[in-house]
């Protein structure tokens, strides 16, 4: 196993070590070629262990298939081998302490690393299970190496950076780069497993517009079961308050449609006449109006039954979404007796005495009222002692 040290600060006194990473090596007559390379113009030096560079070479076809990354590599080239390389980065302990209160605590005088640092002038800190590439980007920012910071990153890398900033309380470190990264990672069209990633990124870096846009889409288009499944697929530390408020918003929007439909049905069940026909007179007019109301009521009930929304949905609406219920309600086409008897001209828009118009207007109004989750309110409720600037 080779061990390379990426020098972020030539005068650094702290070495950050990461889990061994795989790098392919070609195998020809037992002659091995190192695949070490320099990234971002940073200097790389070999660290000798026990007076020799320790190297472990593993044939990809001999590795257990439980190692997904190695298995995939083996499929692409059966004759390839995998070399394990431990990545280390030389940094400044002072820079790290200023950038992260967590690092400041880890390097305090009473800690093992702090004692070693004070005694020998250098120390090593293991960051197991953490993304070395994401750390490389953040360390370049922390040490002022801005020309080495990529402006174009993908969503998985953006997520890893957000995880590190959240874990080590380094939110302000990446602050100047997040608008550019947001554009390059593509937040305009989000679906599937990318949704939890963007929610976490928006929460971590205070992206108000992203959080509102994505949570509004979830509120209007996802079922309760769908949202639950979506978040169960991720291990990201998304605050519970986001999921709670998202579910409350979703249920409230659906409840507005259910209440509107229930009110419309109940309105035609009472004794007062809703039909406004004026062509009849006396008692005959009142009797006709009741018949017209009864026809509309029957059409409403028949429509809800045909659309499988009767009995009306009840909370928590786990199998319902706003968009599904909206489509089903719009498929209900009640017709009045007046229209059936041609008392209303075919070109008249009031074939159902305005019911469809009222329902459509109510649905549109309810959808417009859904704004998505408000970052300021959530942050205040989640951690009032920390108030990051809202972008």
Order of alpha helices (4+ residues) and beta strands (2+ residues): beta-beta-beta-beta-beta-beta-beta-alpha-beta-alpha-alpha-alpha-beta-alpha-alpha-alpha-alpha-alpha-alpha-alpha-alpha-alpha-alpha-alpha-alpha
